[in-house]
Amino acid sequence: MIADVSTAVVTGGGHGIGRSLCRRLHRDGVRVVVVDIDAEAAARVAAEIDGVSICADVGDEVQVTEAIDTVEKDVGPIDLFISNAGVGFGDADDYAASAGGGMHSVADRWEACWRVNVMAHVYAARSLVPRMVARGGGYLVNVASAAGLLAQIGDAAYTATKHAAVGFAESLAITHGDNGVRVSVVCPQAVATRMIGIEDDSGSLEGGFGGNEIDGILSADEVADRVVAGVAEGRFLILTHPQVSTYVQRKAADHDRWISGMQRFRRRLGGDGQ
Ligand SMILES: NC(=O)c1ccc[n+]([C@@H]2O[C@H](COP(=O)([O-])OP(=O)(O)OC[C@H]3O[C@@H](n4cnc5c(N)ncnc54)[C@H](O)[C@@H]3O)[C@@H](O)[C@H]2O)c1
């Protein structure tokens, strides 16, 4: 239960972690606005939780600003904004700087990752921080990834943009803490959603999809509960998977050793054919 939150917005609320966050916040009595590029999914979740849905591409500043304006006008002041929508595609042809494919309205994977994983957080803050400062407070929660503290093997664009998301959240917290704007950044490891190829994204680990073979995997519902607990405690860094703290300490203690270890891990995964 998060104090002083009546109205919340969750981006990427149509599926996965975002949907579980919408459900959890609704159970806590929060009025939830579900924002997603997938209009049907957003409407489905909103209907389930007696909320409101908005179809928007968070990689487009005009759409983010319009969505925020609409909520503030029609629903009420936004107390909590969770920038959760994210994308990842994997390196093309095994080259870390490669790009290719396409998604939504943007032409390549790097561009999509920058817009959705980083700029969406900037657009939301650009519109909301002045309002929150004027009202004396508010809460911004940005969902990054453990890849933003460590690395996602086989996805340089995801790794780089999630690091940027963590850096942006740090800057927000440092600059606006004195204005009453609270900031959290969420850095999960594996979560059972479509993002990691699990089509049965019901939110729980029940159902025998086979995903529990992935080390340390959590359900989206469990992650949502841990995020809400972290926000309620006012934590900046929310590590839904506690082992990430150990990995981050090892990386900080000896960066070169950490790179060697990750190279070995990549070989074990068969990433370079050795
Ligand atoms: N699943 C994991 O293992 C994992 C691990 C660490 C971090 N994360 C992060 O958690 C967040 C949620 O991921 P998930 O696993 O629930 O993924 P998901 O693919 O199940 O859900 C992502 C949601 O975001 C929406 N979305 C994508 N692009 C959008 C856009 N441009 N505008 C609006 N909505 C958009 C999708 O339609 C979908 O509903 C992401 O930021 C992801 O990077 C996931």
PDBQT file of the ligand as one rigid body, heavy atoms in Angstrom, charges set to zero:
ROOT
HETATM    1  N1  LIG A 301      10.497  -9.709 -18.455  1.00  0.00    +0.000 N 
HETATM    2  C1  LIG A 301      11.728  -9.560 -17.968  1.00  0.00    +0.000 C 
HETATM    3  O1  LIG A 301      12.475 -10.531 -17.789  1.00  0.00    +0.000 OA
HETATM    4  C2  LIG A 301      12.232  -8.188 -17.607  1.00  0.00    +0.000 A 
HETATM    5  C3  LIG A 301      13.427  -8.097 -16.869  1.00  0.00    +0.000 A 
HETATM    6  C4  LIG A 301      13.913  -6.839 -16.538  1.00  0.00    +0.000 A 
HETATM    7  C5  LIG A 301      13.227  -5.687 -16.907  1.00  0.00    +0.000 A 
HETATM    8  N2  LIG A 301      12.065  -5.793 -17.624  1.00  0.00    +0.000 N 
HETATM    9  C6  LIG A 301      11.390  -4.546 -17.994  1.00  0.00    +0.000 C 
HETATM   10  O2  LIG A 301      10.085  -4.539 -17.479  1.00  0.00    +0.000 OA
HETATM   11  C7  LIG A 301       9.250  -3.728 -18.305  1.00  0.00    +0.000 C 
HETATM   12  C8  LIG A 301       7.989  -4.496 -18.658  1.00  0.00    +0.000 C 
HETATM   13  O3  LIG A 301       8.375  -5.626 -19.425  1.00  0.00    +0.000 OA
HETATM   14  P1  LIG A 301       7.518  -6.973 -19.516  1.00  0.00    +0.000 P 
HETATM   15  O4  LIG A 301       8.430  -8.081 -19.239  1.00  0.00    +0.000 OA
HETATM   16  O5  LIG A 301       6.260  -6.839 -18.759  1.00  0.00    +0.000 OA
HETATM   17  O6  LIG A 301       7.247  -6.964 -21.093  1.00  0.00    +0.000 OA
HETATM   18  P2  LIG A 301       5.932  -7.268 -21.963  1.00  0.00    +0.000 P 
HETATM   19  O7  LIG A 301       6.431  -7.336 -23.345  1.00  0.00    +0.000 OA
HETATM   20  O8  LIG A 301       5.157  -8.397 -21.375  1.00  0.00    +0.000 OA
HETATM   21  O9  LIG A 301       5.060  -5.949 -21.753  1.00  0.00    +0.000 OA
HETATM   22  C9  LIG A 301       5.485  -4.712 -22.261  1.00  0.00    +0.000 C 
HETATM   23  C10 LIG A 301       4.257  -3.852 -22.500  1.00  0.00    +0.000 C 
HETATM   24  O10 LIG A 301       4.715  -2.610 -23.015  1.00  0.00    +0.000 OA
HETATM   25  C11 LIG A 301       3.919  -2.253 -24.139  1.00  0.00    +0.000 C 
HETATM   26  N3  LIG A 301       4.694  -1.392 -25.031  1.00  0.00    +0.000 N 
HETATM   27  C12 LIG A 301       5.775  -1.728 -25.784  1.00  0.00    +0.000 A 
HETATM   28  N4  LIG A 301       6.175  -0.674 -26.501  1.00  0.00    +0.000 NA
HETATM   29  C13 LIG A 301       5.358   0.360 -26.177  1.00  0.00    +0.000 A 
HETATM   30  C14 LIG A 301       5.267   1.712 -26.601  1.00  0.00    +0.000 A 
HETATM   31  N5  LIG A 301       6.105   2.208 -27.513  1.00  0.00    +0.000 N 
HETATM   32  N6  LIG A 301       4.297   2.483 -26.074  1.00  0.00    +0.000 NA
HETATM   33  C15 LIG A 301       3.421   1.983 -25.159  1.00  0.00    +0.000 A 
HETATM   34  N7  LIG A 301       3.444   0.712 -24.739  1.00  0.00    +0.000 NA
HETATM   35  C16 LIG A 301       4.401  -0.091 -25.245  1.00  0.00    +0.000 A 
HETATM   36  C17 LIG A 301       3.568  -3.598 -24.784  1.00  0.00    +0.000 C 
HETATM   37  O11 LIG A 301       2.432  -3.493 -25.643  1.00  0.00    +0.000 OA
HETATM   38  C18 LIG A 301       3.313  -4.455 -23.553  1.00  0.00    +0.000 C 
HETATM   39  O12 LIG A 301       1.962  -4.342 -23.108  1.00  0.00    +0.000 OA
HETATM   40  C19 LIG A 301      10.115  -3.333 -19.501  1.00  0.00    +0.000 C 
HETATM   41  O13 LIG A 301      10.628  -2.042 -19.321  1.00  0.00    +0.000 OA
HETATM   42  C20 LIG A 301      11.228  -4.356 -19.484  1.00  0.00    +0.000 C 
HETATM   43  O14 LIG A 301      12.391  -3.890 -20.115  1.00  0.00    +0.000 OA
HETATM   44  C21 LIG A 301      11.550  -7.010 -17.973  1.00  0.00    +0.000 A 
ENDROOT
TORSDOF 0
